[in-house]
Amino acid sequence: MKRSLFIALVLSITLVSCNKSANFPQGGVWRGSLVTADSAVIPFNFELKFLENDTVIDIITGDYRYEVKNVNFRGDSLFITMPLFSSEFALKAGKSSMTGSLIRSAYTMPFTAVAGVNTRFDDSHVAGSGAAGRWQITLGDKEIIGEFADNGKSVTGSFLTPTGDYRFFEGVAANGGKLMLSCFDGGFIRVFTADIDGDTLKNIVMRSGFNSVESGSGFRNENASLPDAYSVTGMKRGYSTLGFSFPNMNGVPVSLSDERFKNRVTVVQISGSWCPNCLDESRFLMEMYEKYSPSMEVICLAFERSDNFETAKSEAGKLAEVAGIGYDVLITGHTPAKVRDALPELENFRAFPTTVIVDKKGL
């Protein structure tokens, strides 16, 4: 009797294992599609990779790959937690398809994915479509710059604004001059469409996240430029240095009056793990830090969504890990809206990231 039960149990486990392997998602490139409130699609490509001891996903945009390591299977369910930006996927995964949702603090977006599709849009790209170049764009009440490149197979680029860029876009310029570009990294979730008519962009629509829609127009302008970023934020009259004292990740208070900052140029980075451009800046500053240390110091002032030290430390630690930060990250204890309270010496603070350069005299 015991032997019969054992055999039955083994057969049951074997059948379950076979069924699981038959429906288990295949490795390789997939196309994911997020659906907005007005039923528009924001597509992107990713590669599902099964490594020796891990499963990872690379989000692919042109030559840029964004690695996502927190990928977990539970039966036929797949849970993907983005490294930053408080975004995660909860999916039902089959061999060649996935369905479910992208979950963020402010909204949830329907999501589907299909295996073996390495293009973002179904439309074929038309080489020499005229998309490449620099475009001056009016989007709602904003003036931004579109900067695109065409490699003959696709269009890549970004949108530049006075407070940062929209990171990495990829798409196509299809028959009839239809330009379609999309971006996804968990923080920026956007799709841009426009009609190319010679040196004019018509019928521009930019969708962001679940329900933001902006429209506009544009024209080619290779000399398009943004306002001087250095004139936006400055020191208030009568102030020549920053007087903060915030704990680092180990709880040790740090201020610019500390001995290690004397006779060194110090870069103060005003940052947050929820900010996509802060990730780019952190990587750039880390390269500078490695090149010029010990003549230069860098400090990151982390403004997280929570003012609780442990919670903010956990979120800031994610940015430090992904960006490979080796300099001090200070937990300010202030949310992004409270920068003026944390740094009262600054005037007209406008954007994350903002960088303050302190000279060897501490000014």
PAZAFI-640356 format. One record per residue (C-alpha): residue number from 1; x, z, y. Coordinates in steps of 0.2 Angstrom, whole numbers, plus 5000, padded with zeros to 4 digits. Layout:
BEGIN
k/u/w/v
NUM/X/Z/Y
...
This chain:
BEGIN
k/u/w/v
1/5000/5000/5000
2/5014/5005/5012
3/5023/4989/5008
4/5008/4978/5011
5/5005/4987/5028
6/5024/4984/5032
7/5022/4965/5028
8/5006/4964/5038
9/5015/4972/5053
10/5030/4961/5052
11/5019/4945/5051
12/5009/4951/5066
13/5025/4954/5076
14/5031/4937/5071
15/5015/4928/5076
16/5015/4937/5093
17/5033/4932/5096
18/5030/4914/5091
19/5015/4913/5103
20/5025/4921/5117
21/5039/4909/5115
22/5028/4894/5114
23/5020/4898/5131
24/5036/4906/5139
25/5040/4897/5155
26/5054/4884/5154
27/5070/4884/5163
28/5074/4872/5176
29/5067/4866/5193
30/5049/4869/5198
31/5038/4865/5213
32/5028/4880/5220
33/5013/4878/5231
34/5006/4892/5243
35/4988/4889/5250
36/4984/4894/5267
37/4967/4900/5274
38/4962/4882/5278
39/4967/4876/5261
40/4983/4867/5267
41/4998/4868/5255
42/5015/4875/5259
43/5026/4868/5245
44/5044/4873/5240
45/5056/4870/5225
46/5064/4883/5215
47/5075/4884/5199
48/5071/4896/5185
49/5087/4901/5176
50/5089/4911/5160
51/5107/4919/5161
52/5115/4929/5147
53/5108/4946/5152
54/5097/4941/5167
55/5083/4930/5174
56/5085/4923/5191
57/5077/4911/5203
58/5085/4900/5216
59/5074/4894/5230
60/5081/4877/5234
61/5081/4869/5252
62/5093/4854/5253
63/5110/4861/5249
64/5105/4879/5253
65/5100/4891/5238
66/5093/4908/5240
67/5095/4918/5225
68/5081/4930/5219
69/5087/4942/5206
70/5071/4954/5204
71/5062/4943/5191
72/5052/4952/5177
73/5041/4946/5163
74/5028/4957/5155
75/5019/4948/5142
76/5012/4932/5150
77/5014/4940/5167
78/5028/4936/5179
79/5033/4948/5194
80/5045/4942/5207
81/5051/4953/5221
82/5059/4944/5235
83/5076/4952/5240
84/5069/4955/5258
85/5054/4953/5269
86/5043/4964/5258
87/5036/4949/5248
88/5032/4948/5230
89/5024/4936/5217
90/5011/4942/5204
91/5009/4928/5192
92/5002/4922/5175
93/5015/4911/5168
94/5014/4898/5155
95/5027/4885/5148
96/5025/4873/5162
97/5013/4881/5175
98/5011/4897/5185
99/4996/4904/5194
100/4994/4919/5205
101/4997/4926/5222
102/5011/4930/5235
103/5008/4947/5241
104/5013/4953/5258
105/5009/4968/5268
106/4997/4958/5280
107/4990/4945/5268
108/4989/4938/5250
109/4991/4919/5247
110/4986/4909/5232
111/5000/4902/5223
112/5003/4889/5209
113/5019/4881/5202
114/5022/4866/5190
115/5038/4864/5180
116/5049/4848/5181
117/5045/4843/5199
118/5060/4842/5210
119/5051/4836/5226
120/5041/4846/5238
121/5029/4832/5243
122/5021/4819/5232
123/5024/4806/5245
124/5040/4796/5243
125/5053/4797/5257
126/5056/4781/5268
127/5075/4780/5273
128/5078/4775/5291
129/5061/4782/5296
130/5068/4788/5313
131/5066/4806/5309
132/5084/4811/5312
133/5089/4818/5328
134/5084/4831/5341
135/5066/4832/5347
136/5059/4842/5362
137/5043/4850/5355
138/5028/4858/5364
139/5020/4869/5351
140/5005/4879/5358
141/5012/4888/5373
142/5030/4887/5367
143/5044/4875/5370
144/5055/4873/5355
145/5068/4860/5348
146/5067/4851/5332
147/5084/4846/5324
148/5083/4835/5309
149/5095/4826/5297
150/5090/4811/5285
151/5101/4809/5270
152/5091/4794/5264
153/5082/4805/5251
154/5074/4818/5261
155/5074/4826/5279
156/5081/4843/5282
157/5083/4853/5298
158/5076/4868/5308
159/5067/4872/5324
160/5076/4881/5337
161/5068/4893/5349
162/5075/4905/5363
163/5073/4920/5351
164/5080/4912/5335
165/5077/4898/5323
166/5065/4895/5309
167/5078/4894/5296
168/5079/4880/5283
169/5066/4866/5281
170/5065/4851/5269
171/5053/4837/5267
172/5050/4818/5269
173/5046/4805/5281
174/5033/4795/5271
175/5025/4778/5274
176/5016/4776/5290
177/5028/4788/5299
178/5021/4804/5292
179/5034/4818/5294
180/5031/4833/5282
181/5043/4848/5281
182/5041/4865/5273
183/5050/4881/5273
184/5049/4897/5261
185/5061/4912/5260
186/5048/4926/5259
187/5049/4929/5277
188/5047/4912/5285
189/5032/4903/5276
190/5029/4887/5286
191/5023/4868/5284
192/5026/4856/5298
193/5017/4839/5299
194/5018/4825/5313
195/5016/4807/5315
196/5032/4798/5320
197/5029/4784/5333
198/5045/4777/5339
199/5053/4791/5350
200/5037/4801/5350
201/5030/4815/5338
202/5011/4815/5338
203/4998/4826/5330
204/5010/4840/5327
205/5003/4854/5317
206/5013/4870/5312
207/5006/4882/5299
208/5014/4899/5297
209/5009/4911/5284
210/4991/4913/5278
211/4981/4909/5294
212/4992/4904/5309
213/4990/4886/5315
214/4998/4879/5330
215/4997/4861/5337
216/5007/4851/5349
217/5017/4835/5353
218/5035/4830/5355
219/5048/4817/5360
220/5065/4812/5356
221/5078/4821/5367
222/5096/4822/5361
223/5100/4832/5376
224/5087/4845/5373
225/5093/4863/5376
226/5086/4880/5376
227/5087/4893/5390
228/5103/4903/5391
229/5101/4917/5378
230/5114/4927/5387
231/5103/4929/5402
232/5088/4936/5393
233/5094/4954/5388
234/5106/4964/5398
235/5111/4982/5404
236/5100/4991/5416
237/5108/4994/5433
238/5119/5009/5433
239/5123/5008/5414
240/5139/5001/5407
241/5138/5007/5389
242/5126/5012/5375
243/5124/5031/5372
244/5116/5031/5355
245/5120/5042/5340
246/5112/5037/5324
247/5116/5042/5306
248/5124/5029/5294
249/5118/5027/5276
250/5127/5043/5271
251/5118/5053/5284
252/5134/5054/5295
253/5131/5053/5314
254/5140/5038/5322
255/5142/5034/5341
256/5152/5023/5351
257/5162/5038/5358
258/5169/5041/5340
259/5188/5039/5339
260/5188/5024/5328
261/5180/5013/5341
262/5193/5017/5355
263/5204/5002/5360
264/5193/4990/5348
265/5181/4977/5352
266/5164/4983/5345
267/5150/4971/5340
268/5133/4981/5340
269/5120/4971/5330
270/5102/4976/5333
271/5094/4971/5317
272/5080/4973/5303
273/5079/4969/5285
274/5062/4960/5289
275/5070/4948/5300
276/5076/4931/5292
277/5088/4927/5306
278/5096/4944/5304
279/5101/4939/5287
280/5110/4924/5294
281/5118/4934/5308
282/5124/4948/5296
283/5133/4935/5285
284/5141/4928/5300
285/5146/4945/5307
286/5153/4950/5290
287/5165/4935/5290
288/5171/4939/5308
289/5173/4957/5302
290/5184/4952/5288
291/5194/4941/5299
292/5197/4952/5314
293/5197/4970/5307
294/5204/4982/5311
295/5205/4975/5329
296/5186/4973/5329
297/5172/4984/5323
298/5154/4980/5319
299/5139/4992/5319
300/5122/4987/5313
301/5107/4997/5321
302/5093/4995/5308
303/5075/4995/5315
304/5064/4996/5300
305/5045/4996/5298
306/5046/5014/5294
307/5053/5028/5304
308/5056/5039/5288
309/5075/5040/5285
310/5074/5037/5266
311/5062/5023/5267
312/5071/5014/5281
313/5088/5017/5272
314/5081/5009/5256
315/5075/4994/5266
316/5091/4992/5276
317/5101/4994/5260
318/5092/4978/5254
319/5099/4968/5269
320/5116/4976/5267
321/5116/4971/5248
322/5110/4953/5250
323/5121/4949/5266
324/5136/4958/5258
325/5138/4969/5273
326/5154/4980/5273
327/5152/4988/5290
328/5142/5003/5295
329/5123/5002/5295
330/5115/5015/5305
331/5097/5021/5302
332/5089/5022/5320
333/5073/5031/5314
334/5064/5019/5326
335/5052/5005/5321
336/5055/4988/5329
337/5042/4991/5343
338/5052/5006/5348
339/5069/4998/5353
340/5067/5003/5371
341/5065/5021/5366
342/5081/5020/5355
343/5091/5010/5367
344/5085/5014/5385
345/5100/5007/5393
346/5095/4989/5388
347/5084/4979/5400
348/5072/4965/5394
349/5074/4967/5376
350/5066/4951/5368
351/5071/4947/5350
352/5079/4952/5334
353/5093/4950/5331
354/5101/4954/5348
355/5120/4957/5349
356/5129/4968/5361
357/5148/4966/5363
358/5157/4981/5369
359/5175/4979/5375
360/5190/4989/5371
361/5186/5001/5386
362/5169/5004/5379
363/5160/4994/5392
